[in-house]
Amino acid sequence: MDWNDEGIVLSARPHGEHAAIVTLLTAGHGRHAGLVAGGQGRTARPTLQSGNRVMATWRARLSEHLGNYTLDLVTSHVASWLDAPEILNIIASACAVTESSLPERQPMPGIFASLATLFGLADPDFWGPAYVKWEMGLLQTLGYGLDLSQCAASGETDNLIYVSPRTGRAVSQAAGEPYRDKLFPLPSFLIGAGEWEAADILQGLELTGHFLSRHVFAHPQSRLLIPIPGDLPQARHRLIEYYRKATEKTQVEVA
């Protein structure tokens, strides 16, 4: 049996002396792995970079087999941003989070479309907030969405500046003030503000990371990427560290 589909490369891991096991997020077949003959070779490696968009043909004798991929490169997203460490970190994190959160071979067309949209952004200034919103969309699709529409305590829709770490619901300034040390700050770009800094992206990542760790990665799909339940992929930790350093640098410059 065989199929053809669009895919985004999530990972490529060596298998034997020459081959690679490649995991894609496909448009119609979900997170799906397959063997690429010669995948460790110099010719194949540029195609197999995480984040690249490919056309895939998968073949196997039986549907439950690993099967073999033939891949043709459509867009090399990494090659477009080799001088942009922020975006390279975002691509690596998005691929790792996707691979470790989605069930295998279950179609997720909405997540595929949103990831393709994220990787297709032309303006580097929008990648940070778009990534945080992408993680929120992932949580929503998996059944753990945050509700930032109104205050969980009062119902008001103004002055929302906190998020409850227990319920994932927004909290207003007045209602949350007595508990401010126990609540997450709500970055204003998540509720419509058009400006942000590295500190806002960092707050957004800490917010979504809490709920990913608590709900999605409590039982990770990939023990290779998340050996300890409740942890985050290493690429996600590196992204947090990038924005933490960027925030510290900004604070020093302001001071």
JOGI-V948509 format. One record per helix or strand of 2 or more residues. SS is the DSSP state (a for helix, b for strand). FROM is the first residue (numbers start at 1). LEN is the number of residues. If there is no record, write none. Layout:
BEGIN
SS/FROM/LEN
SS/FROM/LEN
END
This chain:
BEGIN
b/2/14
b/19/8
b/30/7
a/42/4
b/53/7
b/68/8
a/78/4
a/85/17
a/109/11
a/124/18
b/160/4
b/169/4
a/173/10
b/184/2
a/188/4
a/198/22
a/234/21
END
